[in-house]
Amino acid sequence: METGSPRAVFISYARDDIAAAQRTAEALRSNGVEVWFDLNELRGGDAWDQKIRKQIKACTLFLPIISARTQERSEGYFRLEWKLAVERTHLMAEGVPFLVPLVVDETSDSGAVVPPEFLRVQWMRLQGGLPSQQFVEHVKSLLAEPSKPSIVAKHPAPSSLPDEKSIAVLAFANLSRDPENEFFSDGISEELLNLVARIPRLNVAARTSAFYFKGKNVPIAEIARTLRVAHVVEGSVRKAGTKVRITAQLINASNGFQIWSETFDRELQDIFAVQDEIAGLIAKSLQLKLGGAVRVAQTVNPEAHRLVLEGRHFWNLRTRDGFDKAERAFAKALEIDSDFAPAHAGLADVWGVRAWYASASGLSSYKENLMKASFEAELALKLDPSLGEANAALGVVYYHLHRWAESERHFVQAFRLNPNYAIAHQWHAHLFAAQGKLDKGLLELERSLALDPLAFSSLIIYASQLNFAKQFQEALTITDRALTLRNEVYPPLQSARAFALLGLGRTQEAAAEARLALNDGPGDTSWWAGEEAIYVLHRSGSPEEVDKYLSAWKTDGGRQTGPMLQAVGRFEEALPILDQIPPTIYARLIYAPYYDEVRDDLRFQHLVRKLGFESEYLQGRATLDRMLGDRVAEG
């Protein structure tokens, strides 16, 4: 951090916000902005203190990072920095831009523990704690002519208004005395969300994003702004014996006014009828027709229904233990009611995602899982043909079996029944990439994230496909968003970051991320992290480390070893393993740069033909060349 540079930005932060501060500094620096940002908030000492004071006195803009961490800390050096910056404003003309508070989470300005001067200026909110290009351009515009006073509004005008036909169904509060009913209240909310998602022409935020705000004291307006929706449904569930009381209200997010609020007292066996009634009220209020959301009237066994809600909760955790508990819950539901279609659909999803994780990690167990997923999905559709989720599960099955035309047919049917099924759009993107349609795959991922902007796995897949397209800065930005959701090592996330950093020429940072991806060896969620990370280490000139990690992964890496060997240029050793890879890995043969050196090798060309996707491979190479050419033409 140097003093004396003109037009400089000073970033002030609490030590627990260092990741957000560093991302902000990197975004500004990569766009040519001089940033003063100290990595050691508590280093202390008179010389250091004097240096900080000089920089606050000399900087052009002061950017204090505000978050739940700053709210919790009543003392800290950052508060002295804030005070020094405020004191400097007393020497400035009214309206000269200097203070630019940055909010990196859901902290509200009302009740924020900040100097009053901060409340008189425009606050910038970084969605997910990530600096957007719009934010960077705003800072650059303030730096362009810093000495001219101007009137600054406290709240910036939104860049675009959400579609009026858009909604988020938040997790309903559990008002029952038994904490075990948390599964039930969450499940009721999710079922309502899935039902509303079938209403034609209505955009519905997906579960992951809508439930992100559960238990957080965030104003409705902020939730709606984050999820980019115009309306919000919230409510509560109270279960007692065989009865349930559900209270729901539809809120106009722009003004906070209730459009309607209703209370429903019903027997548990009539729970579907309550959900249908609420969906009807929503559609009527937004001047829409229910369309595919209309269901045949039916009663349910309350205990079977409760077990399905419990199973869905555990399935959404996406962990080995979660899948095991979900399977047990769905199986118990079927012991009570063997014809309960949602329980069969739940088992199809359990076995389908288990198969996906196994195949992406190179394990042969995926085939048995696929057969179980197919059986359960077909049975679910026989019992209830309106289940878009079961069609999507079959799309996954046929994608893995390299029966891609059938996979596409089931995905199309799933979207006809439920166009807002966000995770299915992510799954569909994998199919597009394998078919050589990377451009369409990226569009599907954008659609998935528009519906579910806080979906961790979708962000990782999107970053990976952006890396395929050599859009490395965009990929790195997406991984930054993912990090704000889960600040722990998750190998595919670290490998995607490593890949993007390598593409940007930041070799040392890339190698550090690659080591994080490889350290724990292969596991349930390794996916393709091994090959990406080992490639980065190979390119960064670390032969000893490459050999060490290869030895560790060979022991338990299954079919991942073939791509990993190819990633370090050992095609002769890789070839006998590569011809056994599952279809979920085919796309990597099309786009991954570590295959570039063997694309003209007759043995590689024979491999592509043997795997049975030569036409898709050629289309994918042509698509990638076109995309790269278009990017160059755009400047």
N, C-alpha and C positions, 0 to 999 in steps of 0.2 A: 504494500500500500504506500503510495508516494504522495507527497504533498506538492502543491504549487501548480498542478495541472489545471488549465481552465475548463469550464463547462463539465465539471466532475459531479458524480452522484455519490452520496454517502449512504450506505445501508446500515441501519441500526437494528439489532435483533437480540432476543433473549437466547441463551445458549441452547435451549431445547429446540429452537427454530433454525438451527444452523443449516439443515438440509434445504429448507425453503429459501433462506438467504443466499445460499450458494447457487441454487438454480436460478434465482433472479439475477445474481451477478453475472453468471455465465451467459444468460440470454441477452443481457445488455451489452456485455463485452463482445459477444459474437456479432453484434450489430454496430460495432464501432464506438460504443459509449465508454468513457473513462469511469471506472467504478472504484470507489474506496470502500474496502470491505475487509475487516480484520477477522481472521479465523480463530482468534483466541480472546473471547470476551473477557475472561478472567485473568489474563496474563498479568496485568497490574504493573505497578512501578511508576515512578514520577515521570521518567522519559516517555513511557508509553502513554500515560495520561495526558501529557502535554501535546503529544503527537495527535491524539484523538481530538483534543480541543482545537488545535490548529486546523485540522481537516473540517471540522464542523463550521468553523469560522470562514473557511475558504471555499467550501463546496457550493455548487450552484443549486442542487436539489438535495433535500434531506428525505430519505425514504425509511420511515420507521415501520417495521413489520409488527402487525398486531394479530394476536391469536389467543387461543385458550391458555397457552403457556404464559403470555404476558399478563393475562387476566389473573392468573393464579399467583403471580409473583408481585408482592407489594414492594419489594426492594430489589435492586439490581443495577448494575452499571448502565444498562440500556436506559433506565429511567433518568439517570444523570444526563445522558446524551440527549434525551428528549427535552429535558429542561434547558440545556445549552442551546438547542436548536430554536426553542420557543423564544428564549431571550434574544436571539439574533433577529427574529422577526420584528421585534420592537424597534429595530433600527431601520426597517424597510418601509417603503411606501406601501400603502394599502393595496392589495391585489397583486403584488409581485409574487409569482409562483415560487415557492420554496419548499413548503411542507407537502409531501405526497404520501399519506398513510396507505400502507398495503395490508389488506386483510387476507390471510392465507387459509382460513377455515370458515366455519359458520358463525364466528363471533359477530354479534350485532353491534352497531354503533350506539344504539340506545343502551345505556348502562355500561358502556365500555370504560375501563379504568385508564383514561388517557387525559392529557392536558386539554383544557377547554379549547385552546387554539386549534387542536386537531379536528374538532367538531365543526369548525367554521370553514373548512376547505373540502375539496373533492376527495373522496376515498376511492381507491382502486381495489376491486375485489378480484383476486386471482382464483378462478374456478379450480378446485382441487389443489390449490396452492401452487398452481403452475402459471408461469408468465406467458401470456399469449403474445402474438405478433402485434395485436391491437394495443396491448399495454406498452410494448417496446416503442411503438410509433408515437404513442401519447407522451412518453418520457422524452423521446427525441424532439418532439414538437415544443415541449416546455424548455428544453435546452437551447433551442434555436435562437430565441430572442429573450433571454432571461431577465433583462432589465426593465421590460415594459410592463407596467401594472395592467391587470385585467381583472374583470369580475369573474370569480370562479364559483360555480354552483356546487353545493355540497354533494349532490348526488348526480353522477353522470347519466345522460340519457341512454336508455338501452339501445344497443346496436340494431336490434330487430325485435319485434313483438312476436310472442309465440302464437301459433295457430289457435284460433278460438275453439276449434274442435280438438282440443288436447287436454289430457287429464292425468293426474297421478292418484293412485289409491294408496294411502299410507297405511302402515301397520296399525290395526285397531288396538286400542288399549285393553288390557286384560283387567276387568274389574272383579273377577272372581277371587275368592279367598285363597284358593289352591293355586300355588305358583305353577303346578303342572299344567294348568289350563293355558299357559302362555303359548304352547304349541297350538292349542285350539283357536285362540284369538288370532294368532298369526296366520293359521291355515284358512280361517274364514276370510280374512283380508285377501289372501293370495287367490283363493277360489273366486272371490268377487272380482279381483283384478283380471283374472283369466277370462271371466265371463264378459266383462266390459270390453276387453280387448277384441272380442269378436264383433263388436258393433261396427258396421261399415262406416268408413270415412272418419273414424275417431282414432287419434293418435294417443296411445296409452304408454306411460312410462313403465318400464319393466320392474320386476320384483326387486332385483338387486339394488337398483338405484332408489326406488321408492322406500324400501325398508332400511336404507342406509341411515335415515334420520330417526329411527326408532330410539326412544329414550333420550333424544337430544333436544334441548330447548332452543329450537330454531324457528323464527317467525315463518308463517305460511308463505309470505311474499318471497323470502329468501329461498325456501324449498322450491317454489315454483320457478324462480329464476334459474336455479341450478339445473333443474330437470327440464327447463324450457317448455313449461305447460301453462295453460291459462286457467285451469281449474284444479281443485284438490278435493278429494274425498277423505274425510277422517271420521273416526267413530270409536265405539267401545263395545265390548262383549262381556256379558255377565251370564255365566252358566251355573245353574243350580238344579241338581237332579236331572230330570228329563226335560227341563225347560231351558230356554235361552232368551235373553233380552239383548237385542242389537240396536244400538243407536248410531245413526249415520247422518252426516251433513255434507252437502255440496257447497263449496266455497269458491267465490270469484276471487282469484289470487290478486288481481290488479287493485282491488279496493278492500279486500278482506271481508266483504259482506257475505252472509249466508244466503244462498239461493233457496235452499230448503233444508229442513232438519226433521227427521222422523225417528220414532221409536217403534220397534217391532218385537212383540212378545209371542213366541211360538214354541211348539214342541220340537225337540231336537230332530225328530224324524222328518220334519217339514223344512229343514234348513235350506234346501235348494230353492224352495218357493220364496223364502225371504230374500235370497240373493237375486232371484229373478225379478222380484218386485223393486229392489233397489236399482238394479240395472235399468229397469223400465223407467224409473224416475229420472235417472241420469240422462238417458236417451231423449226423453220428453223435454227436459230442461234445455238440452243443447240442440233441440230441433232435429233429432236424428231418429232413424228407424232401427229397431233392434236387429233385424236381419238375422244373421247367423247366431245371434245371442239367444234366440228363442229356443228353449229346451222343452222336451216332452215332460209333462208333469210327472213327478215320481217322488216317492218317499224313500228314505234311506235308513239303514240300521245305524243308530247313533254311535255305537261302539266301533263298528267297521269304519264309519266316516272319521271318527276321532283318530283311529290308527293310521288312516291314509294321510291326515293332516300332519301327524307326527312323522310319518315316513318322508313326506315332502320336506319337512324342516331338516331332517338329517341328510337327505339327498343334496340339498342346497349347500351343505357344508363342504362338499367335494373333497372329502378325506376318506381314507380306508375305513376308519372307525365309523364315520358317518354313513358310508355305503352299507356297512354291515348292519348298523342299527336300522337304516331305512328298509333294507331287505326283510329284516325280522318283523318290522311294523306292517309292511304291505302283506307279508305272508300270513300274519295273524288276522288281518282284515279279511283275507280270503277264506280263512278257516271259518269265519263267522258268516260271510256271504260270498260264496264262490263265483257269483256272477256280477260282482261289483267292479265295473269296468275301470274306474279310476285307480283301483288297486293293481289291476293288471298293467295299466299304463305306467304306473309308478315303478313296478318291477322291470318293465321294458327300459325305462330310463336308467335304472340302477345298472342293469347288465350292459346297456349300450355305452354308458360313460366309462364303466370299468373296462370294457373292450377297447375303448378309445385310448385310455391311459396306457393299457398294456401294449397295444400296437404301436403307439407313438414312442414308447420306451423300448421297442424291439423285442417284446416278450411274446412267445407263441400261444400263451393262454387266451389271447383275445378271440380266437375262433370259437371256442366253447362258449364264451360269454355272448358272442354274437348270436349263436343259435338260440340261446335262452331269451335274449332280447327280442328276436324275431317272433318266437312262439308267443310271448306275452303281448307284444304289440298287435299281432294278428287277432289274438283272442279279444283284446280290448276293443278293437274296431268292429269285430263281429257283434259284440254286445252293445257298442255305442259308436256308430260311424261318424259322429260329429266331433270326435276327439282329434283335434289338430296335433296334440302332443304325441299321440301314438303314430300318426303319419310321419312326423318328424323323426321319431325313433326308428322307423323303418327306413327313412332316408339315410340315417347314420349307418344302419346295418348294411344296406346295399352299397353305400360308398366304400365301406371296408371290404366288401366282397368283390369289388371292381365290377359291379353291375350298375354302371353309372347312369344309364338311361332310366332304370327303375328307381334309382335314388332320386334323380331329378323329378320324376313323376310324383313321388311321395312328398318331396319338399314343396312342390307347386300346390299340391292338395292341402298340405299343412298351412300354407300361407293363405289359401282361399278360405279355410275355416278360421284361422287366427292370424291376420296380417301383422299383428303386434307381438308375435312370439320371438322375442329378441335373440335368445340363444340359438334358435333354429336358423336365423339369418347368419350367425357366426358359423354354424356347422355347414351351411350352404356355401359359404365362402371357401371352405376347404375343398369342396367338390369343384367349384369353379377354377381354383388354382390348379388342381390336378388335371383338369380338362384343358389346360393351356389358356385359360381366360383370367389371367391375373388382374386385369383391369376391372372385370366384373366382380371378382373376389373382393377387391378393395371397396367397391361400391356397396357390396353386401355388408361388409364390416362397418362402413360408415352408417348404414341403415341400422345395424344392430346397436351401435353405440349411440345413435340418435335416440333410440328407444330406451337404452340402458347405459347412460353415460358413465356410471360408476361400476361397470362390470369388469372385474379384475382380469379374468381369463380372456375376455374379448379384447382388452387393451393389449395384452401380450401377443395375441394372434395378429392383431392389426400391426403392431410394431414389427413383427416377424415378416409379414408380407410387404410392408414398406421397405424393409431391408432388401427383400428380393428385388424391389423396383429401384434400388439404390437411392431411395429418398431418406438418407441417413439422419439429417437434422430433424425431419418430421418424426422418424422412428424414435429418436432420442427423447423428443418432447412427449411422445405418447408413453414411453417408459417412465418418465418423470411423473406423469399423472398416475400411473399404476403404483409407484412408490408411495404416494400419499395415502393410498388405500391400504397397503400392507407393507409396513416398514420392516421387513425381515427378508432373509435370503429365500428366494424362490427360483430355482435354477433356470427355468426358461426366461424369466424376466432378466436375470443377470446376464444370460448369454445374448439376449436381444440387445441389451445395452452395450455389451462388449462389442458386438458386431457393428452397431451404429457408430460407436466411438472410433473403432478401427477405420471405418469408412470415412470418418471426418479427420483422420490423421492424428488422433489423440491416443497414440499407441500405449503409453504407460497406463493411462486410465482404463483403456480397453483390457489390458492384461490383468489389472487388479479385479475387474468385474468377472473376467473369465475364471480366475482362481476361485472366486466365491461360488461360481456355478459348478465347479468340478470338485470342490473340497469334500463333500459328503458322499461322493460316489453315486452310482445309479440308484434310482428309487422310483416310487409310484408316479411322481410328478417330474421326472427328469425330461420327458418328452424328447426333443432334439437338442437339449442343452449341451450334451456331450460333444457332438460334432461341431456345433457353432463355437463353443468355448475353446476346444482344442485347436481349431483352425486359427482363432485369434492368437493363442499362445505361440503357435507355429509361426505365424506371420510377425510376431513381435520379437522373434529371435531367442526363444527359450527352449533349446533342444532337451536339456536335462529335465525340465519340468514336463515337457511333452511326454517323454518316456515314462516318467513317474506316474503321471495321470493315466496314460494308456495302460500301463500294467495294472493299476488299480481297477480300471473300468473293464478290462478284459475278463477279470475274474467273475463278474456278475452283470456284465453289460449286454448279454444276449446279442441281438442283431444290431444293436447300436454300434458295435465294434467296427462293422464294415464301413459305415459312413465316417466314423472317427478316423480310421486308417486312411481313407481317401482324403479327408480334410488335411492330413499332414503329408500328402503326396505319395502314399504307399499303395498305389493302385493294384499291384500284383497281389498283395496280401488281402486287399479289400474285396477283390472281384468275386471270390467264391462265396463271400457272405452277402454281397450286394444282390445276388440273384434270388435271395430268400426274403428280401425286405417286403413288408406289407404295403398295400396301396396307399396308406396314409403317409408314406414317405416318398411316393413317386414325385410329388411336386418339387421336392428338394433337388431331384436329379435334373429338373428343368432349369431352376433358377439359381441354385447355390453356386457361388463363384469357385468353390474348390473342385467342381467338375469341369471347369473351363479347359484345363490342360489336357483332358482326355476326350473331349467331345469329338475330335476327329479320329480317335482310336477305333479301329474296327471292332475291337472287343467290347467297347462301351456301346457302340451302335447296336451290336448283337444283343447286349444286355437289355437295351430299351425295347427291342423287338420281342425278346423272350418274355419280358414282363407284360407285353401286350398293350403298350400305350404309345406306339411310335407316332401316330397322327397327332395325338394330344401333345406329345413332346415337341414336335415340329411347330405346331400352332403356338405353343407356349414360348418357344424361342423367338418366333416372329412377333408375337404380341409384346414381349419384353423389348425387342429392338425398336418396335414402333413407339412404345411408351418412352424409352430413353431418347429417341429422336425428337419426339414432341416436346420433351422437357428442354432439350437443347435449343429448339426453335423458339420456345417461350422465353429463353434467356435466363 
